[in-house]
Amino acid sequence: MKIKLQVFTPKGKVFEREGDLVNFRTVEGAMGVLPRRAPIITHLAVSEVEVVDGEDREKLGVSGGFLYCDGERVVVLTSKVSER
């Protein structure tokens, strides 16, 4: 089973990808989520969000925002994204 990462800015959806793991940094520290994780809502720090799919890793810079995970998907709401 994979977990889907979706990233939204005020302009709409800017990124979508499935992976085995999503890593990110909250204002309280680093976290990672796997499929079937318990629901979470958290405040993101200005940092990177990384989706890992096997050996492949893709990073996006985010300007803070919020993250919601329901165990099947991770939704990031941010004002600005930059690919790393």
mmCIF file of the N, C-alpha and C atoms, coordinates in Angstrom:
data_MODEL
# 
_entry.id   MODEL 
# 
loop_
_atom_site.group_PDB 
_atom_site.id 
_atom_site.type_symbol 
_atom_site.label_atom_id 
_atom_site.label_alt_id 
_atom_site.label_comp_id 
_atom_site.label_asym_id 
_atom_site.label_entity_id 
_atom_site.label_seq_id 
_atom_site.pdbx_PDB_ins_code 
_atom_site.Cartn_x 
_atom_site.Cartn_y 
_atom_site.Cartn_z 
_atom_site.occupancy 
_atom_site.B_iso_or_equiv 
_atom_site.pdbx_formal_charge 
_atom_site.auth_seq_id 
_atom_site.auth_comp_id 
_atom_site.auth_asym_id 
_atom_site.auth_atom_id 
_atom_site.pdbx_PDB_model_num 
ATOM 1   N N  . MET A 1 1  ? 0.837  -1.179 0.000  1.00 0.00 ? 1  MET A N  1 
ATOM 2   C CA . MET A 1 1  ? 0.000  0.000  0.000  1.00 0.00 ? 1  MET A CA 1 
ATOM 3   C C  . MET A 1 1  ? 0.882  1.243  0.000  1.00 0.00 ? 1  MET A C  1 
ATOM 4   N N  . LYS A 1 2  ? 0.483  2.235  -0.757 1.00 0.00 ? 2  LYS A N  1 
ATOM 5   C CA . LYS A 1 2  ? 1.195  3.512  -0.865 1.00 0.00 ? 2  LYS A CA 1 
ATOM 6   C C  . LYS A 1 2  ? 0.391  4.599  -0.157 1.00 0.00 ? 2  LYS A C  1 
ATOM 7   N N  . ILE A 1 3  ? 1.064  5.714  0.123  1.00 0.00 ? 3  ILE A N  1 
ATOM 8   C CA . ILE A 1 3  ? 0.401  6.889  0.671  1.00 0.00 ? 3  ILE A CA 1 
ATOM 9   C C  . ILE A 1 3  ? 0.524  7.998  -0.366 1.00 0.00 ? 3  ILE A C  1 
ATOM 10  N N  . LYS A 1 4  ? -0.538 8.754  -0.569 1.00 0.00 ? 4  LYS A N  1 
ATOM 11  C CA . LYS A 1 4  ? -0.565 9.798  -1.588 1.00 0.00 ? 4  LYS A CA 1 
ATOM 12  C C  . LYS A 1 4  ? -0.270 11.148 -0.951 1.00 0.00 ? 4  LYS A C  1 
ATOM 13  N N  . LEU A 1 5  ? 0.658  11.898 -1.554 1.00 0.00 ? 5  LEU A N  1 
ATOM 14  C CA . LEU A 1 5  ? 0.965  13.259 -1.124 1.00 0.00 ? 5  LEU A CA 1 
ATOM 15  C C  . LEU A 1 5  ? 0.357  14.229 -2.121 1.00 0.00 ? 5  LEU A C  1 
ATOM 16  N N  . GLN A 1 6  ? -0.413 15.178 -1.612 1.00 0.00 ? 6  GLN A N  1 
ATOM 17  C CA . GLN A 1 6  ? -0.989 16.245 -2.433 1.00 0.00 ? 6  GLN A CA 1 
ATOM 18  C C  . GLN A 1 6  ? -0.597 17.576 -1.799 1.00 0.00 ? 6  GLN A C  1 
ATOM 19  N N  . VAL A 1 7  ? -0.101 18.502 -2.624 1.00 0.00 ? 7  VAL A N  1 
ATOM 20  C CA . VAL A 1 7  ? 0.317  19.815 -2.132 1.00 0.00 ? 7  VAL A CA 1 
ATOM 21  C C  . VAL A 1 7  ? -0.515 20.872 -2.835 1.00 0.00 ? 7  VAL A C  1 
ATOM 22  N N  . PHE A 1 8  ? -1.104 21.763 -2.035 1.00 0.00 ? 8  PHE A N  1 
ATOM 23  C CA . PHE A 1 8  ? -1.954 22.834 -2.542 1.00 0.00 ? 8  PHE A CA 1 
ATOM 24  C C  . PHE A 1 8  ? -1.416 24.196 -2.128 1.00 0.00 ? 8  PHE A C  1 
ATOM 25  N N  . THR A 1 9  ? -1.489 25.162 -3.040 1.00 0.00 ? 9  THR A N  1 
ATOM 26  C CA . THR A 1 9  ? -1.219 26.564 -2.750 1.00 0.00 ? 9  THR A CA 1 
ATOM 27  C C  . THR A 1 9  ? -2.513 27.322 -3.053 1.00 0.00 ? 9  THR A C  1 
ATOM 28  N N  . PRO A 1 10 ? -2.544 28.636 -2.836 1.00 0.00 ? 10 PRO A N  1 
ATOM 29  C CA . PRO A 1 10 ? -3.755 29.387 -3.207 1.00 0.00 ? 10 PRO A CA 1 
ATOM 30  C C  . PRO A 1 10 ? -4.116 29.268 -4.687 1.00 0.00 ? 10 PRO A C  1 
ATOM 31  N N  . LYS A 1 11 ? -3.167 28.868 -5.526 1.00 0.00 ? 11 LYS A N  1 
ATOM 32  C CA . LYS A 1 11 ? -3.434 28.699 -6.965 1.00 0.00 ? 11 LYS A CA 1 
ATOM 33  C C  . LYS A 1 11 ? -4.006 27.332 -7.304 1.00 0.00 ? 11 LYS A C  1 
ATOM 34  N N  . GLY A 1 12 ? -4.109 26.420 -6.319 1.00 0.00 ? 12 GLY A N  1 
ATOM 35  C CA . GLY A 1 12 ? -4.652 25.089 -6.556 1.00 0.00 ? 12 GLY A CA 1 
ATOM 36  C C  . GLY A 1 12 ? -3.616 24.008 -6.288 1.00 0.00 ? 12 GLY A C  1 
ATOM 37  N N  . LYS A 1 13 ? -3.918 22.795 -6.779 1.00 0.00 ? 13 LYS A N  1 
ATOM 38  C CA . LYS A 1 13 ? -3.011 21.663 -6.577 1.00 0.00 ? 13 LYS A CA 1 
ATOM 39  C C  . LYS A 1 13 ? -1.765 21.860 -7.436 1.00 0.00 ? 13 LYS A C  1 
ATOM 40  N N  . VAL A 1 14 ? -0.582 21.785 -6.801 1.00 0.00 ? 14 VAL A N  1 
ATOM 41  C CA . VAL A 1 14 ? 0.674  21.983 -7.520 1.00 0.00 ? 14 VAL A CA 1 
ATOM 42  C C  . VAL A 1 14 ? 1.530  20.725 -7.568 1.00 0.00 ? 14 VAL A C  1 
ATOM 43  N N  . PHE A 1 15 ? 1.170  19.703 -6.787 1.00 0.00 ? 15 PHE A N  1 
ATOM 44  C CA . PHE A 1 15 ? 1.975  18.487 -6.748 1.00 0.00 ? 15 PHE A CA 1 
ATOM 45  C C  . PHE A 1 15 ? 1.127  17.333 -6.257 1.00 0.00 ? 15 PHE A C  1 
ATOM 46  N N  . GLU A 1 16 ? 1.339  16.152 -6.864 1.00 0.00 ? 16 GLU A N  1 
ATOM 47  C CA . GLU A 1 16 ? 0.674  14.935 -6.404 1.00 0.00 ? 16 GLU A CA 1 
ATOM 48  C C  . GLU A 1 16 ? 1.558  13.750 -6.753 1.00 0.00 ? 16 GLU A C  1 
ATOM 49  N N  . ARG A 1 17 ? 1.767  12.888 -5.775 1.00 0.00 ? 17 ARG A N  1 
ATOM 50  C CA . ARG A 1 17 ? 2.591  11.701 -5.995 1.00 0.00 ? 17 ARG A CA 1 
ATOM 51  C C  . ARG A 1 17 ? 2.321  10.680 -4.903 1.00 0.00 ? 17 ARG A C  1 
ATOM 52  N N  . GLU A 1 18 ? 2.453  9.395  -5.236 1.00 0.00 ? 18 GLU A N  1 
ATOM 53  C CA . GLU A 1 18 ? 2.340  8.332  -4.244 1.00 0.00 ? 18 GLU A CA 1 
ATOM 54  C C  . GLU A 1 18 ? 3.718  7.851  -3.853 1.00 0.00 ? 18 GLU A C  1 
ATOM 55  N N  . GLY A 1 19 ? 3.840  7.368  -2.625 1.00 0.00 ? 19 GLY A N  1 
ATOM 56  C CA . GLY A 1 19 ? 5.114  6.851  -2.157 1.00 0.00 ? 19 GLY A CA 1 
ATOM 57  C C  . GLY A 1 19 ? 4.920  5.931  -0.965 1.00 0.00 ? 19 GLY A C  1 
ATOM 58  N N  . ASP A 1 20 ? 6.041  5.463  -0.442 1.00 0.00 ? 20 ASP A N  1 
ATOM 59  C CA . ASP A 1 20 ? 6.039  4.577  0.715  1.00 0.00 ? 20 ASP A CA 1 
ATOM 60  C C  . ASP A 1 20 ? 6.083  5.362  2.024  1.00 0.00 ? 20 ASP A C  1 
ATOM 61  N N  . LEU A 1 21 ? 6.589  6.596  1.973  1.00 0.00 ? 21 LEU A N  1 
ATOM 62  C CA . LEU A 1 21 ? 6.843  7.386  3.171  1.00 0.00 ? 21 LEU A CA 1 
ATOM 63  C C  . LEU A 1 21 ? 6.842  8.858  2.803  1.00 0.00 ? 21 LEU A C  1 
ATOM 64  N N  . VAL A 1 22 ? 6.304  9.698  3.681  1.00 0.00 ? 22 VAL A N  1 
ATOM 65  C CA . VAL A 1 22 ? 6.376  11.151 3.512  1.00 0.00 ? 22 VAL A CA 1 
ATOM 66  C C  . VAL A 1 22 ? 7.054  11.723 4.748  1.00 0.00 ? 22 VAL A C  1 
ATOM 67  N N  . ASN A 1 23 ? 8.163  12.443 4.538  1.00 0.00 ? 23 ASN A N  1 
ATOM 68  C CA . ASN A 1 23 ? 8.907  13.092 5.613  1.00 0.00 ? 23 ASN A CA 1 
ATOM 69  C C  . ASN A 1 23 ? 8.675  14.596 5.565  1.00 0.00 ? 23 ASN A C  1 
ATOM 70  N N  . PHE A 1 24 ? 8.642  15.240 6.734  1.00 0.00 ? 24 PHE A N  1 
ATOM 71  C CA . PHE A 1 24 ? 8.427  16.682 6.803  1.00 0.00 ? 24 PHE A CA 1 
ATOM 72  C C  . PHE A 1 24 ? 8.884  17.188 8.154  1.00 0.00 ? 24 PHE A C  1 
ATOM 73  N N  . ARG A 1 25 ? 8.948  18.508 8.297  1.00 0.00 ? 25 ARG A N  1 
ATOM 74  C CA . ARG A 1 25 ? 9.344  19.122 9.561  1.00 0.00 ? 25 ARG A CA 1 
ATOM 75  C C  . ARG A 1 25 ? 8.200  20.003 10.046 1.00 0.00 ? 25 ARG A C  1 
ATOM 76  N N  . THR A 1 26 ? 7.758  19.740 11.268 1.00 0.00 ? 26 THR A N  1 
ATOM 77  C CA . THR A 1 26 ? 6.742  20.577 11.898 1.00 0.00 ? 26 THR A CA 1 
ATOM 78  C C  . THR A 1 26 ? 7.444  21.653 12.723 1.00 0.00 ? 26 THR A C  1 
ATOM 79  N N  . VAL A 1 27 ? 6.677  22.551 13.312 1.00 0.00 ? 27 VAL A N  1 
ATOM 80  C CA . VAL A 1 27 ? 7.277  23.563 14.171 1.00 0.00 ? 27 VAL A CA 1 
ATOM 81  C C  . VAL A 1 27 ? 7.841  22.928 15.437 1.00 0.00 ? 27 VAL A C  1 
ATOM 82  N N  . GLU A 1 28 ? 7.479  21.682 15.711 1.00 0.00 ? 28 GLU A N  1 
ATOM 83  C CA . GLU A 1 28 ? 7.969  20.978 16.896 1.00 0.00 ? 28 GLU A CA 1 
ATOM 84  C C  . GLU A 1 28 ? 9.076  19.970 16.597 1.00 0.00 ? 28 GLU A C  1 
ATOM 85  N N  . GLY A 1 29 ? 9.354  19.681 15.325 1.00 0.00 ? 29 GLY A N  1 
ATOM 86  C CA . GLY A 1 29 ? 10.410 18.740 14.976 1.00 0.00 ? 29 GLY A CA 1 
ATOM 87  C C  . GLY A 1 29 ? 10.071 17.920 13.740 1.00 0.00 ? 29 GLY A C  1 
ATOM 88  N N  . ALA A 1 30 ? 10.999 17.041 13.355 1.00 0.00 ? 30 ALA A N  1 
ATOM 89  C CA . ALA A 1 30 ? 10.856 16.221 12.152 1.00 0.00 ? 30 ALA A CA 1 
ATOM 90  C C  . ALA A 1 30 ? 9.913  15.050 12.392 1.00 0.00 ? 30 ALA A C  1 
ATOM 91  N N  . MET A 1 31 ? 9.175  14.669 11.346 1.00 0.00 ? 31 MET A N  1 
ATOM 92  C CA . MET A 1 31 ? 8.251  13.533 11.393 1.00 0.00 ? 31 MET A CA 1 
ATOM 93  C C  . MET A 1 31 ? 8.253  12.833 10.044 1.00 0.00 ? 31 MET A C  1 
ATOM 94  N N  . GLY A 1 32 ? 7.761  11.629 10.042 1.00 0.00 ? 32 GLY A N  1 
ATOM 95  C CA . GLY A 1 32 ? 7.522  10.880 8.823  1.00 0.00 ? 32 GLY A CA 1 
ATOM 96  C C  . GLY A 1 32 ? 6.230  10.102 8.981  1.00 0.00 ? 32 GLY A C  1 
ATOM 97  N N  . VAL A 1 33 ? 5.498  9.922  7.886  1.00 0.00 ? 33 VAL A N  1 
ATOM 98  C CA . VAL A 1 33 ? 4.256  9.158  7.969  1.00 0.00 ? 33 VAL A CA 1 
ATOM 99  C C  . VAL A 1 33 ? 4.264  8.042  6.935  1.00 0.00 ? 33 VAL A C  1 
ATOM 100 N N  . LEU A 1 34 ? 3.739  6.907  7.362  1.00 0.00 ? 34 LEU A N  1 
ATOM 101 C CA . LEU A 1 34 ? 3.585  5.723  6.527  1.00 0.00 ? 34 LEU A CA 1 
ATOM 102 C C  . LEU A 1 34 ? 2.106  5.514  6.241  1.00 0.00 ? 34 LEU A C  1 
ATOM 103 N N  . PRO A 1 35 ? 1.770  4.681  5.259  1.00 0.00 ? 35 PRO A N  1 
ATOM 104 C CA . PRO A 1 35 ? 0.365  4.356  5.032  1.00 0.00 ? 35 PRO A CA 1 
ATOM 105 C C  . PRO A 1 35 ? -0.281 3.791  6.301  1.00 0.00 ? 35 PRO A C  1 
ATOM 106 N N  . ARG A 1 36 ? -1.553 4.056  6.479  1.00 0.00 ? 36 ARG A N  1 
ATOM 107 C CA . ARG A 1 36 ? -2.368 3.589  7.605  1.00 0.00 ? 36 ARG A CA 1 
ATOM 108 C C  . ARG A 1 36 ? -2.010 4.252  8.932  1.00 0.00 ? 36 ARG A C  1 
ATOM 109 N N  . ARG A 1 37 ? -1.369 5.389  8.882  1.00 0.00 ? 37 ARG A N  1 
ATOM 110 C CA . ARG A 1 37 ? -1.037 6.114  10.097 1.00 0.00 ? 37 ARG A CA 1 
ATOM 111 C C  . ARG A 1 37 ? -2.306 6.698  10.705 1.00 0.00 ? 37 ARG A C  1 
ATOM 112 N N  . ALA A 1 38 ? -2.323 6.866  12.007 1.00 0.00 ? 38 ALA A N  1 
ATOM 113 C CA . ALA A 1 38 ? -3.455 7.519  12.673 1.00 0.00 ? 38 ALA A CA 1 
ATOM 114 C C  . ALA A 1 38 ? -3.552 8.954  12.163 1.00 0.00 ? 38 ALA A C  1 
ATOM 115 N N  . PRO A 1 39 ? -4.754 9.508  12.092 1.00 0.00 ? 39 PRO A N  1 
ATOM 116 C CA . PRO A 1 39 ? -4.926 10.875 11.580 1.00 0.00 ? 39 PRO A CA 1 
ATOM 117 C C  . PRO A 1 39 ? -4.112 11.905 12.371 1.00 0.00 ? 39 PRO A C  1 
ATOM 118 N N  . ILE A 1 40 ? -3.635 12.916 11.646 1.00 0.00 ? 40 ILE A N  1 
ATOM 119 C CA . ILE A 1 40 ? -2.853 13.988 12.246 1.00 0.00 ? 40 ILE A CA 1 
ATOM 120 C C  . ILE A 1 40 ? -3.101 15.285 11.480 1.00 0.00 ? 40 ILE A C  1 
ATOM 121 N N  . ILE A 1 41 ? -3.122 16.379 12.206 1.00 0.00 ? 41 ILE A N  1 
ATOM 122 C CA . ILE A 1 41 ? -3.102 17.726 11.638 1.00 0.00 ? 41 ILE A CA 1 
ATOM 123 C C  . ILE A 1 41 ? -1.984 18.458 12.360 1.00 0.00 ? 41 ILE A C  1 
ATOM 124 N N  . THR A 1 42 ? -1.084 19.104 11.603 1.00 0.00 ? 42 THR A N  1 
ATOM 125 C CA . THR A 1 42 ? 0.047  19.775 12.240 1.00 0.00 ? 42 THR A CA 1 
ATOM 126 C C  . THR A 1 42 ? 0.441  21.032 11.476 1.00 0.00 ? 42 THR A C  1 
ATOM 127 N N  . HIS A 1 43 ? 1.187  21.887 12.142 1.00 0.00 ? 43 HIS A N  1 
ATOM 128 C CA . HIS A 1 43 ? 1.683  23.143 11.593 1.00 0.00 ? 43 HIS A CA 1 
ATOM 129 C C  . HIS A 1 43 ? 3.085  22.896 11.048 1.00 0.00 ? 43 HIS A C  1 
ATOM 130 N N  . LEU A 1 44 ? 3.289  23.121 9.749  1.00 0.00 ? 44 LEU A N  1 
ATOM 131 C CA . LEU A 1 44 ? 4.587  22.881 9.120  1.00 0.00 ? 44 LEU A CA 1 
ATOM 132 C C  . LEU A 1 44 ? 5.543  24.041 9.342  1.00 0.00 ? 44 LEU A C  1 
ATOM 133 N N  . ALA A 1 45 ? 6.811  23.716 9.500  1.00 0.00 ? 45 ALA A N  1 
ATOM 134 C CA . ALA A 1 45 ? 7.864  24.715 9.533  1.00 0.00 ? 45 ALA A CA 1 
ATOM 135 C C  . ALA A 1 45 ? 8.264  25.053 8.091  1.00 0.00 ? 45 ALA A C  1 
ATOM 136 N N  . VAL A 1 46 ? 8.957  26.163 7.902  1.00 0.00 ? 46 VAL A N  1 
ATOM 137 C CA . VAL A 1 46 ? 9.542  26.467 6.598  1.00 0.00 ? 46 VAL A CA 1 
ATOM 138 C C  . VAL A 1 46 ? 10.658 25.447 6.400  1.00 0.00 ? 46 VAL A C  1 
ATOM 139 N N  . SER A 1 47 ? 10.469 24.543 5.441  1.00 0.00 ? 47 SER A N  1 
ATOM 140 C CA . SER A 1 47 ? 11.413 23.429 5.288  1.00 0.00 ? 47 SER A CA 1 
ATOM 141 C C  . SER A 1 47 ? 11.128 22.689 3.990  1.00 0.00 ? 47 SER A C  1 
ATOM 142 N N  . GLU A 1 48 ? 11.368 21.380 3.996  1.00 0.00 ? 48 GLU A N  1 
ATOM 143 C CA . GLU A 1 48 ? 11.113 20.521 2.846  1.00 0.00 ? 48 GLU A CA 1 
ATOM 144 C C  . GLU A 1 48 ? 10.126 19.420 3.217  1.00 0.00 ? 48 GLU A C  1 
ATOM 145 N N  . VAL A 1 49 ? 9.354  19.027 2.236  1.00 0.00 ? 49 VAL A N  1 
ATOM 146 C CA . VAL A 1 49 ? 8.516  17.840 2.339  1.00 0.00 ? 49 VAL A CA 1 
ATOM 147 C C  . VAL A 1 49 ? 9.111  16.845 1.350  1.00 0.00 ? 49 VAL A C  1 
ATOM 148 N N  . GLU A 1 50 ? 9.345  15.620 1.801  1.00 0.00 ? 50 GLU A N  1 
ATOM 149 C CA . GLU A 1 50 ? 9.994  14.610 0.971  1.00 0.00 ? 50 GLU A CA 1 
ATOM 150 C C  . GLU A 1 50 ? 9.076  13.402 0.838  1.00 0.00 ? 50 GLU A C  1 
ATOM 151 N N  . VAL A 1 51 ? 8.896  12.933 -0.392 1.00 0.00 ? 51 VAL A N  1 
ATOM 152 C CA . VAL A 1 51 ? 8.165  11.691 -0.619 1.00 0.00 ? 51 VAL A CA 1 
ATOM 153 C C  . VAL A 1 51 ? 9.184  10.645 -1.079 1.00 0.00 ? 51 VAL A C  1 
ATOM 154 N N  . VAL A 1 52 ? 9.152  9.489  -0.424 1.00 0.00 ? 52 VAL A N  1 
ATOM 155 C CA . VAL A 1 52 ? 10.088 8.403  -0.700 1.00 0.00 ? 52 VAL A CA 1 
ATOM 156 C C  . VAL A 1 52 ? 9.302  7.249  -1.309 1.00 0.00 ? 52 VAL A C  1 
ATOM 157 N N  . ASP A 1 53 ? 9.759  6.784  -2.475 1.00 0.00 ? 53 ASP A N  1 
ATOM 158 C CA . ASP A 1 53 ? 9.125  5.657  -3.142 1.00 0.00 ? 53 ASP A CA 1 
ATOM 159 C C  . ASP A 1 53 ? 10.229 4.680  -3.535 1.00 0.00 ? 53 ASP A C  1 
ATOM 160 N N  . GLY A 1 54 ? 10.452 3.675  -2.688 1.00 0.00 ? 54 GLY A N  1 
ATOM 161 C CA . GLY A 1 54 ? 11.563 2.752  -2.915 1.00 0.00 ? 54 GLY A CA 1 
ATOM 162 C C  . GLY A 1 54 ? 12.871 3.502  -2.764 1.00 0.00 ? 54 GLY A C  1 
ATOM 163 N N  . GLU A 1 55 ? 13.698 3.484  -3.812 1.00 0.00 ? 55 GLU A N  1 
ATOM 164 C CA . GLU A 1 55 ? 14.982 4.202  -3.797 1.00 0.00 ? 55 GLU A CA 1 
ATOM 165 C C  . GLU A 1 55 ? 14.840 5.648  -4.274 1.00 0.00 ? 55 GLU A C  1 
ATOM 166 N N  . ASP A 1 56 ? 13.685 6.000  -4.827 1.00 0.00 ? 56 ASP A N  1 
ATOM 167 C CA . ASP A 1 56 ? 13.453 7.330  -5.391 1.00 0.00 ? 56 ASP A CA 1 
ATOM 168 C C  . ASP A 1 56 ? 12.975 8.300  -4.309 1.00 0.00 ? 56 ASP A C  1 
ATOM 169 N N  . ARG A 1 57 ? 13.571 9.489  -4.270 1.00 0.00 ? 57 ARG A N  1 
ATOM 170 C CA . ARG A 1 57 ? 13.188 10.529 -3.311 1.00 0.00 ? 57 ARG A CA 1 
ATOM 171 C C  . ARG A 1 57 ? 12.951 11.825 -4.069 1.00 0.00 ? 57 ARG A C  1 
ATOM 172 N N  . GLU A 1 58 ? 11.881 12.520 -3.714 1.00 0.00 ? 58 GLU A N  1 
ATOM 173 C CA . GLU A 1 58 ? 11.599 13.819 -4.318 1.00 0.00 ? 58 GLU A CA 1 
ATOM 174 C C  . GLU A 1 58 ? 11.272 14.803 -3.204 1.00 0.00 ? 58 GLU A C  1 
ATOM 175 N N  . LYS A 1 59 ? 11.913 15.980 -3.259 1.00 0.00 ? 59 LYS A N  1 
ATOM 176 C CA . LYS A 1 59 ? 11.731 16.984 -2.217 1.00 0.00 ? 59 LYS A CA 1 
ATOM 177 C C  . LYS A 1 59 ? 11.110 18.246 -2.786 1.00 0.00 ? 59 LYS A C  1 
ATOM 178 N N  . LEU A 1 60 ? 10.256 18.859 -1.964 1.00 0.00 ? 60 LEU A N  1 
ATOM 179 C CA . LEU A 1 60 ? 9.653  20.150 -2.290 1.00 0.00 ? 60 LEU A CA 1 
ATOM 180 C C  . LEU A 1 60 ? 9.907  21.088 -1.124 1.00 0.00 ? 60 LEU A C  1 
ATOM 181 N N  . GLY A 1 61 ? 10.335 22.302 -1.404 1.00 0.00 ? 61 GLY A N  1 
ATOM 182 C CA . GLY A 1 61 ? 10.453 23.301 -0.362 1.00 0.00 ? 61 GLY A CA 1 
ATOM 183 C C  . GLY A 1 61 ? 9.089  23.916 -0.103 1.00 0.00 ? 61 GLY A C  1 
ATOM 184 N N  . VAL A 1 62 ? 8.720  24.088 1.150  1.00 0.00 ? 62 VAL A N  1 
ATOM 185 C CA . VAL A 1 62 ? 7.442  24.709 1.495  1.00 0.00 ? 62 VAL A CA 1 
ATOM 186 C C  . VAL A 1 62 ? 7.692  25.891 2.431  1.00 0.00 ? 62 VAL A C  1 
ATOM 187 N N  . SER A 1 63 ? 6.851  26.895 2.300  1.00 0.00 ? 63 SER A N  1 
ATOM 188 C CA . SER A 1 63 ? 6.990  28.097 3.122  1.00 0.00 ? 63 SER A CA 1 
ATOM 189 C C  . SER A 1 63 ? 6.079  28.015 4.344  1.00 0.00 ? 63 SER A C  1 
ATOM 190 N N  . GLY A 1 64 ? 6.194  26.901 5.069  1.00 0.00 ? 64 GLY A N  1 
ATOM 191 C CA . GLY A 1 64 ? 5.315  26.687 6.217  1.00 0.00 ? 64 GLY A CA 1 
ATOM 192 C C  . GLY A 1 64 ? 3.966  26.188 5.741  1.00 0.00 ? 64 GLY A C  1 
ATOM 193 N N  . GLY A 1 65 ? 2.960  26.329 6.586  1.00 0.00 ? 65 GLY A N  1 
ATOM 194 C CA . GLY A 1 65 ? 1.613  25.906 6.229  1.00 0.00 ? 65 GLY A CA 1 
ATOM 195 C C  . GLY A 1 65 ? 1.108  24.835 7.173  1.00 0.00 ? 65 GLY A C  1 
ATOM 196 N N  . PHE A 1 66 ? 0.194  24.016 6.651  1.00 0.00 ? 66 PHE A N  1 
ATOM 197 C CA . PHE A 1 66 ? -0.427 22.983 7.468  1.00 0.00 ? 66 PHE A CA 1 
ATOM 198 C C  . PHE A 1 66 ? -0.407 21.656 6.727  1.00 0.00 ? 66 PHE A C  1 
ATOM 199 N N  . LEU A 1 67 ? -0.389 20.570 7.492  1.00 0.00 ? 67 LEU A N  1 
ATOM 200 C CA . LEU A 1 67 ? -0.381 19.222 6.937  1.00 0.00 ? 67 LEU A CA 1 
ATOM 201 C C  . LEU A 1 67 ? -1.477 18.418 7.610  1.00 0.00 ? 67 LEU A C  1 
ATOM 202 N N  . TYR A 1 68 ? -2.223 17.674 6.788  1.00 0.00 ? 68 TYR A N  1 
ATOM 203 C CA . TYR A 1 68 ? -3.277 16.767 7.266  1.00 0.00 ? 68 TYR A CA 1 
ATOM 204 C C  . TYR A 1 68 ? -2.977 15.388 6.707  1.00 0.00 ? 68 TYR A C  1 
ATOM 205 N N  . CYS A 1 69 ? -3.077 14.371 7.544  1.00 0.00 ? 69 CYS A N  1 
ATOM 206 C CA . CYS A 1 69 ? -2.905 12.988 7.101  1.00 0.00 ? 69 CYS A CA 1 
ATOM 207 C C  . CYS A 1 69 ? -4.042 12.154 7.664  1.00 0.00 ? 69 CYS A C  1 
ATOM 208 N N  . ASP A 1 70 ? -4.681 11.357 6.803  1.00 0.00 ? 70 ASP A N  1 
ATOM 209 C CA . ASP A 1 70 ? -5.765 10.473 7.256  1.00 0.00 ? 70 ASP A CA 1 
ATOM 210 C C  . ASP A 1 70 ? -5.390 8.992  7.155  1.00 0.00 ? 70 ASP A C  1 
ATOM 211 N N  . GLY A 1 71 ? -4.128 8.706  6.879  1.00 0.00 ? 71 GLY A N  1 
ATOM 212 C CA . GLY A 1 71 ? -3.672 7.325  6.753  1.00 0.00 ? 71 GLY A CA 1 
ATOM 213 C C  . GLY A 1 71 ? -3.609 6.829  5.322  1.00 0.00 ? 71 GLY A C  1 
ATOM 214 N N  . GLU A 1 72 ? -4.341 7.481  4.419  1.00 0.00 ? 72 GLU A N  1 
ATOM 215 C CA . GLU A 1 72 ? -4.311 7.131  3.001  1.00 0.00 ? 72 GLU A CA 1 
ATOM 216 C C  . GLU A 1 72 ? -3.677 8.221  2.162  1.00 0.00 ? 72 GLU A C  1 
ATOM 217 N N  . ARG A 1 73 ? -3.769 9.464  2.632  1.00 0.00 ? 73 ARG A N  1 
ATOM 218 C CA . ARG A 1 73 ? -3.186 10.578 1.901  1.00 0.00 ? 73 ARG A CA 1 
ATOM 219 C C  . ARG A 1 73 ? -2.682 11.636 2.869  1.00 0.00 ? 73 ARG A C  1 
ATOM 220 N N  . VAL A 1 74 ? -1.713 12.397 2.378  1.00 0.00 ? 74 VAL A N  1 
ATOM 221 C CA . VAL A 1 74 ? -1.158 13.531 3.106  1.00 0.00 ? 74 VAL A CA 1 
ATOM 222 C C  . VAL A 1 74 ? -1.469 14.765 2.271  1.00 0.00 ? 74 VAL A C  1 
ATOM 223 N N  . VAL A 1 75 ? -2.120 15.739 2.881  1.00 0.00 ? 75 VAL A N  1 
ATOM 224 C CA . VAL A 1 75 ? -2.465 16.986 2.197  1.00 0.00 ? 75 VAL A CA 1 
ATOM 225 C C  . VAL A 1 75 ? -1.681 18.113 2.847  1.00 0.00 ? 75 VAL A C  1 
ATOM 226 N N  . VAL A 1 76 ? -0.940 18.859 2.043  1.00 0.00 ? 76 VAL A N  1 
ATOM 227 C CA . VAL A 1 76 ? -0.175 20.008 2.512  1.00 0.00 ? 76 VAL A CA 1 
ATOM 228 C C  . VAL A 1 76 ? -0.825 21.263 1.945  1.00 0.00 ? 76 VAL A C  1 
ATOM 229 N N  . LEU A 1 77 ? -1.099 22.223 2.820  1.00 0.00 ? 77 LEU A N  1 
ATOM 230 C CA . LEU A 1 77 ? -1.591 23.537 2.426  1.00 0.00 ? 77 LEU A CA 1 
ATOM 231 C C  . LEU A 1 77 ? -0.501 24.543 2.734  1.00 0.00 ? 77 LEU A C  1 
ATOM 232 N N  . THR A 1 78 ? 0.011  25.215 1.729  1.00 0.00 ? 78 THR A N  1 
ATOM 233 C CA . THR A 1 78 ? 1.113  26.155 1.895  1.00 0.00 ? 78 THR A CA 1 
ATOM 234 C C  . THR A 1 78 ? 0.947  27.324 0.938  1.00 0.00 ? 78 THR A C  1 
ATOM 235 N N  . SER A 1 79 ? 1.646  28.410 1.199  1.00 0.00 ? 79 SER A N  1 
ATOM 236 C CA . SER A 1 79 ? 1.502  29.570 0.330  1.00 0.00 ? 79 SER A CA 1 
ATOM 237 C C  . SER A 1 79 ? 2.465  29.534 -0.848 1.00 0.00 ? 79 SER A C  1 
ATOM 238 N N  . LYS A 1 80 ? 3.587  28.810 -0.702 1.00 0.00 ? 80 LYS A N  1 
ATOM 239 C CA . LYS A 1 80 ? 4.578  28.787 -1.761 1.00 0.00 ? 80 LYS A CA 1 
ATOM 240 C C  . LYS A 1 80 ? 5.352  27.468 -1.756 1.00 0.00 ? 80 LYS A C  1 
ATOM 241 N N  . VAL A 1 81 ? 5.663  26.952 -2.953 1.00 0.00 ? 81 VAL A N  1 
ATOM 242 C CA . VAL A 1 81 ? 6.392  25.688 -3.109 1.00 0.00 ? 81 VAL A CA 1 
ATOM 243 C C  . VAL A 1 81 ? 7.570  25.917 -4.059 1.00 0.00 ? 81 VAL A C  1 
ATOM 244 N N  . SER A 1 82 ? 8.701  25.287 -3.754 1.00 0.00 ? 82 SER A N  1 
ATOM 245 C CA . SER A 1 82 ? 9.832  25.278 -4.669 1.00 0.00 ? 82 SER A CA 1 
ATOM 246 C C  . SER A 1 82 ? 10.373 23.862 -4.752 1.00 0.00 ? 82 SER A C  1 
ATOM 247 N N  . GLU A 1 83 ? 10.653 23.377 -5.966 1.00 0.00 ? 83 GLU A N  1 
ATOM 248 C CA . GLU A 1 83 ? 11.195 22.022 -6.118 1.00 0.00 ? 83 GLU A CA 1 
ATOM 249 C C  . GLU A 1 83 ? 12.663 22.018 -5.767 1.00 0.00 ? 83 GLU A C  1 
ATOM 250 N N  . ARG A 1 84 ? 13.101 20.953 -5.102 1.00 0.00 ? 84 ARG A N  1 
ATOM 251 C CA . ARG A 1 84 ? 14.505 20.837 -4.666 1.00 0.00 ? 84 ARG A CA 1 
ATOM 252 C C  . ARG A 1 84 ? 15.189 19.740 -5.430 1.00 0.00 ? 84 ARG A C  1 
# 
